[in-house]
Amino acid sequence: MREFTHPHRVLVVEDEPLLLLDMLECFADAGIGALKAGCAAEAFEQIERNPDIDVLFTDVNMPGGFDGVDLARHVRLTRPDMKVFVTSGEFRPSPEQDFTRFVPKPYDPVEVIELMSRLF
């Protein structure tokens, strides 16, 4: 697996604990700092407190009033410098939805990290 050439911080937003832990472990193994959030509201807080986050990796279906699509739209408007990856096992983006990348579930975490590394 290729590591990032310089430090980056990823925010992983996932309400399924096993998927969240798996992604966090893979990022740690690749030497990438990762933060976690279990819903969009937590993600908004993490983004506010951590301006060094430069990659968002978010599931679509989550508990709370906002989903991953809402979160991705917010980030694209407020942090256009942040790369956005959206993942889902059910949702498929329409052509007008502007995400950096869409990753269908199930995914291989190592492949996700390699995909991200190509953007830097």
Summary of the structure (lengths in Angstrom):
residues: 120
radius of gyration: 12.9
end to end distance: 14.8
largest distance: 36.6
contacts: 365
relative contact order: 0.20
helix: 36%
strand: 22%
